[in-house]
Amino acid sequence: MNMLIYLIPIALFMGGLGLFGFLWSLKNGQYDDLEGASWRILDDEDEKMPRP
């Protein structure tokens, strides 16, 4: 039972970090273009890759 004194604040802190990370990603526009990546992978570019 004494272990709950440590585990509950740690769990709340980790949940707060997750929430902060999610809100930060929303603010920075990570979810603005959800379909763009799926269309970009199908784009057939005719550019030749430069050789090193």
N, CA and C of each residue as an Amber inpcrd file, in Angstrom:
protein
   156
   0.8100000  -1.1910000   0.0000000   0.0000000   0.0000000   0.0000000
   0.8590000   1.2630000   0.0000000   2.0310000   1.1860000   0.5980000
   2.9170000   2.3480000   0.6140000   3.4390000   2.6760000  -0.7780000
   3.4580000   1.6710000  -1.6560000   3.9610000   1.8970000  -3.0060000
   3.0430000   2.8200000  -3.8050000   1.7450000   2.8620000  -3.4590000
   0.8040000   3.7490000  -4.1540000   1.1590000   5.2110000  -3.9490000
   1.8110000   5.5330000  -2.8510000   2.2240000   6.9160000  -2.5900000
   3.1920000   7.3850000  -3.6660000   3.9710000   6.4610000  -4.2240000
   4.9350000   6.8040000  -5.2670000   4.3500000   6.6180000  -6.6660000
   3.5610000   5.5780000  -6.8450000   3.0770000   5.2480000  -8.1820000
   2.0190000   6.2110000  -8.7090000   1.1370000   6.6860000  -7.8600000
   0.0750000   7.5910000  -8.3210000   0.6430000   8.9180000  -8.8170000
   1.5480000   9.6000000  -8.0890000   2.1160000  10.8420000  -8.6390000
   2.9410000  10.6070000  -9.9100000   3.6510000   9.4800000  -9.9830000
   4.4290000   9.1860000 -11.1910000   3.4900000   8.9940000 -12.3790000
   2.3750000   8.2740000 -12.1660000   1.4060000   8.0610000 -13.2410000
   0.7640000   9.3730000 -13.6730000   0.4320000  10.2250000 -12.7250000
  -0.1480000  11.5290000 -13.0690000   0.8500000  12.3950000 -13.8260000
   2.1100000  12.3550000 -13.4180000   3.1340000  13.1290000 -14.1030000
   3.3220000  12.6370000 -15.5440000   3.3750000  11.3280000 -15.7250000
   3.5510000  10.7800000 -17.0720000   2.3350000  11.0580000 -17.9550000
   1.1340000  11.0190000 -17.3790000  -0.0690000  11.3820000 -18.1280000
  -0.0540000  12.8450000 -18.5310000   0.4170000  13.7030000 -17.6210000
   0.5410000  15.1280000 -17.9430000   1.5530000  15.3730000 -19.0520000
   2.6610000  14.6250000 -19.0330000   3.6410000  14.7490000 -20.1170000
   3.0490000  14.3360000 -21.4570000   2.2830000  13.2610000 -21.4510000
   1.6280000  12.8200000 -22.6830000   0.6400000  13.8450000 -23.2010000
  -0.1430000  14.4120000 -22.3050000  -1.0990000  15.4530000 -22.6960000
  -0.3810000  16.6830000 -23.2190000   0.7050000  17.0850000 -22.5500000
   1.4870000  18.2290000 -23.0200000   2.0540000  17.9630000 -24.4140000
   2.5770000  16.7660000 -24.6500000   3.1190000  16.4330000 -25.9620000
   2.0590000  16.4520000 -27.0440000   0.8740000  15.9490000 -26.7240000
  -0.2170000  15.9600000 -27.6970000  -0.6550000  17.3830000 -28.0210000
  -0.8210000  18.2120000 -26.9980000  -1.2310000  19.5980000 -27.2450000
  -0.1560000  20.3710000 -27.9930000   1.1090000  20.0830000 -27.7110000
   2.2040000  20.7340000 -28.4310000   2.1760000  20.3530000 -29.9080000
   1.9020000  19.0780000 -30.1950000   1.8550000  18.6550000 -31.5980000
   0.6580000  19.2670000 -32.3150000  -0.4530000  19.4530000 -31.6240000
  -1.5940000  20.1370000 -32.2390000  -1.2490000  21.5800000 -32.5670000
  -0.5550000  22.2470000 -31.6430000  -0.1950000  23.6540000 -31.8390000
   0.7630000  23.8290000 -33.0120000   1.6500000  22.8570000 -33.2200000
   2.6490000  22.9640000 -34.2780000   2.1810000  22.4000000 -35.6120000
   0.9180000  22.0110000 -35.7220000   0.3620000  21.6240000 -37.0180000
   0.7100000  20.2250000 -37.4770000   0.9360000  19.3040000 -36.5730000
   1.2850000  17.9480000 -36.9650000   0.1210000  17.2270000 -37.6300000
  -1.1060000  17.6350000 -37.3490000  -2.2800000  16.9320000 -37.8470000
  -3.0500000  17.7510000 -38.8800000  -2.4190000  18.7360000 -39.4850000
  -3.1240000  19.5910000 -40.4260000  -3.4150000  18.8910000 -41.7440000
  -2.4700000  18.1360000 -42.2830000  -2.6270000  17.5100000 -43.5950000
  -2.5140000  16.0000000 -43.4420000  -3.6340000  15.3580000 -43.1150000
  -3.6030000  13.9180000 -42.8680000  -3.5750000  13.1060000 -44.1570000
  -4.1200000  13.6520000 -45.2480000  -4.1660000  12.9000000 -46.5000000
  -2.9990000  13.2120000 -47.4170000  -2.2510000  14.2420000 -47.1470000
  -1.1520000  14.6380000 -48.0330000  -0.0650000  13.5960000 -48.1400000
   0.3070000  12.9750000 -47.0280000   1.3740000  11.9760000 -47.0600000
   0.9640000  10.7590000 -47.8620000  -0.2870000  10.3670000 -47.7880000
  -0.7270000   9.1970000 -48.5460000  -0.7410000   9.4790000 -50.0420000
  -0.9890000  10.7200000 -50.4430000  -0.9490000  11.0460000 -51.8620000
   0.4830000  11.2550000 -52.3410000   1.3480000  11.7730000 -51.4740000
   2.7400000  11.9900000 -51.8700000   3.4750000  10.6880000 -52.1400000
   3.1110000   9.6240000 -51.4430000   3.7960000   8.3590000 -51.6540000
   3.4240000   7.7560000 -53.0110000   2.2500000   8.1130000 -53.5270000
   1.8130000   7.6020000 -54.8250000   2.2760000   8.4830000 -55.9830000
   2.8100000   9.6450000 -55.6960000   3.2580000  10.5650000 -56.7330000
   4.4620000   9.9760000 -57.4640000   4.3430000   9.8930000 -58.7830000
   5.4080000   9.3220000 -59.5950000   6.2500000  10.4630000 -60.1670000
   7.3300000  10.7500000 -59.4910000   8.2010000  11.8160000 -59.9520000
   9.1660000  11.2590000 -60.9880000   9.3440000  12.0150000 -62.0650000
  10.2460000  11.5800000 -63.1210000  11.6530000  12.1320000 -62.9580000
  11.9050000  12.7330000 -61.8230000  13.2430000  13.2700000 -61.5830000
  14.2220000  12.1290000 -61.3850000  15.3890000  12.2950000 -61.9610000
  16.4260000  11.2990000 -61.7460000  17.2240000  11.7020000 -60.5230000
  17.5680000  10.7220000 -59.7440000  18.3750000  10.9670000 -58.5510000
  19.8020000  11.2880000 -58.9800000  20.3910000  12.3330000 -58.4480000
  21.7890000  12.6450000 -58.8020000  22.7180000  11.5820000 -58.2260000
  23.6790000  11.1990000 -59.0250000  24.6490000  10.2120000 -58.5560000
  25.7610000  10.9250000 -57.7930000  26.2200000  10.2790000 -56.7320000
  27.2860000  10.9180000 -55.9360000  28.6210000  10.9340000 -56.6330000
